[in-house]
Amino acid sequence: MEWIDRLNEAIRYIEENLTGKIEYEKLGRIVTEWLPTSGYEFMEGPDIEVYFNPDPRDTAYEVWIPVKKKHESV
């Protein structure tokens, strides 16, 4: 599965299971702004979501994506 498919799958899961505000702009900026200028690139591996606040009206979470330094072999 390609990384974009995994990202879309994670977003679908969040949409179906949380009723709080999802900040799509921030999620998208990780891929479109930070990643291309970071010196890193996506690598094969699981995406990890950590939820710190179980209240869906005031959700706090982190999304971790697998990355590697550009031009580094796995």
Residue, then its C-alpha position, 0 to 999 in steps of 0.5 A: m500500500e502506498w503512503i498516500d493510501r495509508l494516510n487516506e485510510a488513517i484520515r477515514y478512520i479519524e473521521e469515522n471515530l472522532t467527533g472533534k475538530i480535525e485539522y486537515e490543513k495541519l495534516g496536509r501541511i506535513v506532507t506538502e510543506w514540511l516533508p519536502t524541505s525537511g531532508y526526510e522522505f516517507m519510508e515503508g512502515p506503520d503510521i502511528e496515532v497517539y490520542f492524549n485526550p479521550d474526549p472527542r469534543d476536545t481531542a489532543y493527538e499526535v500522528w507519527i509517520p515513518v520517515k528516513k533521511k533522503h537517499e538513505s537505504v533501508 
